Amino acid sequence: MATSLRTYVFLDSLQPQLAAHICTTCRGYFPVPYVASLFVEIAPGMAIHGLIDVALKGTNVQPATLVVERAYGMLEVHSEDKGEVRSAGDAILGHIGVKEEDRLKPKLISNTIIRAIEPMHAMILDKIRFGSMIEPGQSLFILECEPAAYAALAANEAEKAANVRLVDVTPYGAYGRLYMCGSEAEIDSAAAAAVAALKAVSGKEPAAFKDK
């Protein structure tokens, strides 16, 4: 089966909260804030092992996350040297015989702001999150996208744009999910930045997306 490129995202400066969240959830090498980072998502999932092998043998990058789930595989690598991360991306693309523009264009599945969150709702989220706690009365921004790894881009750009807290982000699986909290005004700014970042990504639009 040919390997298809779902997500290809280069982050020139990994923001502190997203870096910390990766450290909390990853099984590989921890990134520090402001390193360059690359997220790649492909199908079929098991082919991701060939990509990490190519990246590590050809460049000086470190992997934080390697996920193989039912249908897709996702990889994150990072380095303080942006050129090394770019080279790792080039090696990956060359290995599967595609270009960056062959990635899928992200589809925004849901984009919701819940204002003045109720205490019991906040409590449930605090039990399942891997990032910051949300406090009652804060506003909550929820984003869901497809392919999943684009959630990392949304999280990074939202954190750049506003003084918000990263509650949780899941950049793998069938859908990517992002939860952020903060004051009403800051959450509005974060949400706008996240959505704008996804809309700015170029790529192929599969027929399945057009029907939704």
Kinemage of the C-alpha trace (Angstrom):
@kinemage 1
@onewidth
@group {chain A} dominant
@subgroup {mainchain}
@vectorlist {calphas} color= white
{ca met a 1} P 0.000 0.000 0.000
{ca ala a 2} L 1.339 3.434 -0.910
{ca thr a 3} L 2.009 5.853 1.923
{ca ser a 4} L -0.179 8.971 1.859
{ca leu a 5} L 0.738 12.243 3.555
{ca arg a 6} L -2.043 13.533 5.771
{ca thr a 7} L -0.355 16.250 7.827
{ca tyr a 8} L 2.940 18.066 7.428
{ca val a 9} L 3.423 20.981 9.835
{ca phe a 10} L 6.666 22.835 10.523
{ca leu a 11} L 6.619 25.013 13.652
{ca asp a 12} L 9.529 27.446 13.737
{ca ser a 13} L 9.081 28.193 17.452
{ca leu a 14} L 7.386 25.691 19.735
{ca gln a 15} L 5.522 27.701 22.347
{ca pro a 16} L 6.165 27.037 26.070
{ca gln a 17} L 2.798 25.539 26.994
{ca leu a 18} L 2.674 23.279 23.946
{ca ala a 19} L 6.257 22.160 24.644
{ca ala a 20} L 5.300 21.397 28.245
{ca his a 21} L 2.229 19.451 27.135
{ca ile a 22} L 4.354 17.336 24.797
{ca cys a 23} L 6.730 16.625 27.686
{ca thr a 24} L 3.788 15.500 29.823
{ca thr a 25} L 2.455 13.050 27.260
{ca cys a 26} L 5.413 11.906 25.146
{ca arg a 27} L 7.601 8.831 25.586
{ca gly a 28} L 10.571 10.168 23.683
{ca tyr a 29} L 12.939 13.111 24.013
{ca phe a 30} L 11.502 16.211 25.666
{ca pro a 31} L 11.446 19.450 23.651
{ca val a 32} L 12.192 22.772 25.323
{ca pro a 33} L 10.377 26.015 24.465
{ca tyr a 34} L 11.143 27.772 21.196
{ca val a 35} L 12.802 24.855 19.398
{ca ala a 36} L 11.748 24.098 15.836
{ca ser a 37} L 9.302 21.206 15.548
{ca leu a 38} L 7.836 19.058 12.789
{ca phe a 39} L 4.588 17.076 12.937
{ca val a 40} L 3.983 14.453 10.266
{ca glu a 41} L 0.893 12.251 9.975
{ca ile a 42} L 0.533 9.483 7.392
{ca ala a 43} L -1.483 6.464 6.379
{ca pro a 44} L -1.088 3.560 6.838
{ca gly a 45} L 0.009 3.927 10.448
{ca met a 46} L 2.837 1.407 10.609
{ca ala a 47} L 4.715 3.184 7.817
{ca ile a 48} L 5.631 5.890 10.346
{ca his a 49} L 8.484 3.674 11.568
{ca gly a 50} L 10.193 3.968 8.204
{ca leu a 51} L 9.905 7.750 8.384
{ca ile a 52} L 11.426 8.097 11.835
{ca asp a 53} L 14.255 5.849 10.708
{ca val a 54} L 14.989 8.093 7.712
{ca ala a 55} L 14.828 11.266 9.814
{ca leu a 56} L 17.129 9.983 12.554
{ca lys a 57} L 19.705 8.458 10.220
{ca gly a 58} L 19.955 11.519 8.017
{ca thr a 59} L 19.687 14.441 10.453
{ca asn a 60} L 20.371 15.541 14.005
{ca val a 61} L 16.800 15.747 15.326
{ca gln a 62} L 15.170 14.247 18.391
{ca pro a 63} L 11.778 12.504 18.412
{ca ala a 64} L 9.274 13.287 21.148
{ca thr a 65} L 6.183 11.442 19.957
{ca leu a 66} L 5.600 8.376 17.819
{ca val a 67} L 2.005 7.165 17.645
{ca val a 68} L 0.623 4.258 15.656
{ca glu a 69} L -3.118 3.912 16.018
{ca arg a 70} L -5.769 2.079 14.040
{ca ala a 71} L -5.536 3.942 10.752
{ca tyr a 72} L -2.797 6.591 10.971
{ca gly a 73} L 0.722 7.167 12.233
{ca met a 74} L 2.003 10.437 13.695
{ca leu a 75} L 5.551 11.618 14.404
{ca glu a 76} L 7.001 14.716 16.054
{ca val a 77} L 10.704 15.603 15.817
{ca his a 78} L 12.456 18.738 17.015
{ca ser a 79} L 15.793 20.520 17.258
{ca glu a 80} L 17.223 23.881 18.252
{ca asp a 81} L 18.561 24.014 14.692
{ca lys a 82} L 15.717 24.872 12.315
{ca gly a 83} L 17.797 23.653 9.378
{ca glu a 84} L 18.033 20.165 10.862
{ca val a 85} L 14.268 19.990 11.248
{ca arg a 86} L 13.759 21.208 7.693
{ca ser a 87} L 16.236 18.579 6.487
{ca ala a 88} L 14.408 15.873 8.433
{ca gly a 89} L 11.189 16.944 6.727
{ca asp a 90} L 12.817 16.845 3.322
{ca ala a 91} L 14.151 13.350 4.024
{ca ile a 92} L 10.694 12.162 5.061
{ca leu a 93} L 9.014 13.647 2.001
{ca gly a 94} L 11.657 12.167 -0.269
{ca his a 95} L 11.277 8.744 1.316
{ca ile a 96} L 7.575 8.551 0.492
{ca gly a 97} L 7.941 10.387 -2.820
{ca val a 98} L 5.716 13.391 -2.136
{ca lys a 99} L 5.976 17.156 -1.713
{ca glu a 100} L 4.746 19.327 1.149
{ca glu a 101} L 1.816 20.521 -0.969
{ca asp a 102} L 0.617 16.902 -1.239
{ca arg a 103} L -0.546 17.031 2.384
{ca leu a 104} L -4.248 17.212 3.125
{ca lys a 105} L -5.785 20.595 3.739
{ca pro a 106} L -7.202 20.741 7.292
{ca lys a 107} L -10.941 20.653 7.796
{ca leu a 108} L -12.413 22.428 10.799
{ca ile a 109} L -14.908 20.024 12.340
{ca ser a 110} L -15.965 22.134 15.323
{ca asn a 111} L -15.079 25.548 16.699
{ca thr a 112} L -16.852 26.464 19.921
{ca ile a 113} L -16.433 28.959 22.744
{ca ile a 114} L -18.223 28.289 26.025
{ca arg a 115} L -18.320 31.424 28.136
{ca ala a 116} L -18.272 31.476 31.944
{ca ile a 117} L -17.882 27.737 32.330
{ca glu a 118} L -19.833 26.095 35.125
{ca pro a 119} L -17.920 24.697 38.144
{ca met a 120} L -18.940 21.051 37.587
{ca his a 121} L -18.017 21.247 33.909
{ca ala a 122} L -14.612 22.670 34.869
{ca met a 123} L -14.145 19.858 37.384
{ca ile a 124} L -14.738 17.156 34.764
{ca leu a 125} L -12.272 18.752 32.351
{ca asp a 126} L -9.663 19.109 35.086
{ca lys a 127} L -9.877 15.355 35.718
{ca ile a 128} L -9.077 14.412 32.119
{ca arg a 129} L -6.654 17.137 31.033
{ca phe a 130} L -2.862 16.891 30.671
{ca gly a 131} L -2.268 20.644 30.587
{ca ser a 132} L -3.426 23.550 32.751
{ca met a 133} L -6.504 23.436 34.936
{ca ile a 134} L -9.551 25.446 33.965
{ca glu a 135} L -11.260 27.472 36.661
{ca pro a 136} L -15.000 28.107 36.934
{ca gly a 137} L -16.040 31.322 35.236
{ca gln a 138} L -13.323 31.225 32.596
{ca ser a 139} L -14.127 30.887 28.912
{ca leu a 140} L -13.336 27.610 27.153
{ca phe a 141} L -12.314 27.299 23.504
{ca ile a 142} L -12.834 23.892 21.888
{ca leu a 143} L -11.535 23.041 18.423
{ca glu a 144} L -11.733 19.788 16.484
{ca cys a 145} L -10.012 19.234 13.160
{ca glu a 146} L -9.166 16.637 10.547
{ca pro a 147} L -6.446 15.409 9.999
{ca ala a 148} L -5.591 15.277 13.677
{ca ala a 149} L -2.010 16.577 13.783
{ca tyr a 150} L -3.108 20.031 12.654
{ca ala a 151} L -4.349 20.513 16.229
{ca ala a 152} L -0.700 21.141 17.177
{ca leu a 153} L -0.538 24.038 14.710
{ca ala a 154} L -3.771 25.487 16.080
{ca ala a 155} L -2.492 25.220 19.662
{ca asn a 156} L 0.863 26.816 18.851
{ca glu a 157} L -0.603 29.776 16.977
{ca ala a 158} L -3.308 30.371 19.592
{ca glu a 159} L -0.667 30.445 22.327
{ca lys a 160} L 1.386 32.945 20.335
{ca ala a 161} L -1.600 35.238 19.881
{ca ala a 162} L -3.153 35.416 23.341
{ca asn a 163} L -2.635 35.051 27.075
{ca val a 164} L -4.461 31.746 27.448
{ca arg a 165} L -3.907 28.384 29.098
{ca leu a 166} L -3.518 25.163 27.175
{ca val a 167} L -5.832 22.666 28.866
{ca asp a 168} L -5.308 19.758 26.480
{ca val a 169} L -4.432 18.915 22.884
{ca thr a 170} L -4.634 15.594 21.044
{ca pro a 171} L -2.804 15.677 17.686
{ca tyr a 172} L -3.413 12.064 16.650
{ca gly a 173} L -6.304 9.739 15.894
{ca ala a 174} L -9.318 10.257 13.673
{ca tyr a 175} L -9.714 13.890 14.799
{ca gly a 176} L -7.420 16.388 16.488
{ca arg a 177} L -8.784 18.172 19.532
{ca leu a 178} L -7.764 21.348 21.339
{ca tyr a 179} L -8.996 22.821 24.621
{ca met a 180} L -7.890 26.270 25.826
{ca cys a 181} L -9.139 28.522 28.586
{ca gly a 182} L -8.781 32.130 29.682
{ca ser a 183} L -10.624 35.409 29.891
{ca glu a 184} L -13.350 36.067 27.349
{ca ala a 185} L -11.319 38.573 25.327
{ca glu a 186} L -8.156 36.478 25.294
{ca ile a 187} L -10.035 33.335 24.295
{ca asp a 188} L -11.644 35.203 21.408
{ca ser a 189} L -8.173 36.218 20.188
{ca ala a 190} L -6.805 32.688 20.623
{ca ala a 191} L -9.713 31.141 18.750
{ca ala a 192} L -9.349 33.573 15.868
{ca ala a 193} L -5.630 32.818 15.583
{ca ala a 194} L -6.156 29.052 15.688
{ca val a 195} L -8.839 29.093 13.011
{ca ala a 196} L -6.847 31.470 10.814
{ca ala a 197} L -3.789 29.200 11.057
{ca leu a 198} L -5.755 26.188 9.858
{ca lys a 199} L -7.404 28.099 7.038
{ca ala a 200} L -4.010 29.324 5.833
{ca val a 201} L -2.643 25.801 5.286
{ca ser a 202} L -2.471 24.823 1.639
{ca gly a 203} L -2.930 21.257 0.508
{ca lys a 204} L -5.135 18.770 -1.239
{ca glu a 205} L -8.818 18.575 -0.492
{ca pro a 206} L -10.060 14.982 -0.740
{ca ala a 207} L -13.456 14.280 -2.220
{ca ala a 208} L -14.625 12.978 1.139
{ca phe a 209} L -14.131 16.474 2.628
{ca lys a 210} L -16.161 18.107 -0.130
{ca asp a 211} L -19.170 15.964 0.687
{ca lys a 212} L -19.230 16.911 4.364
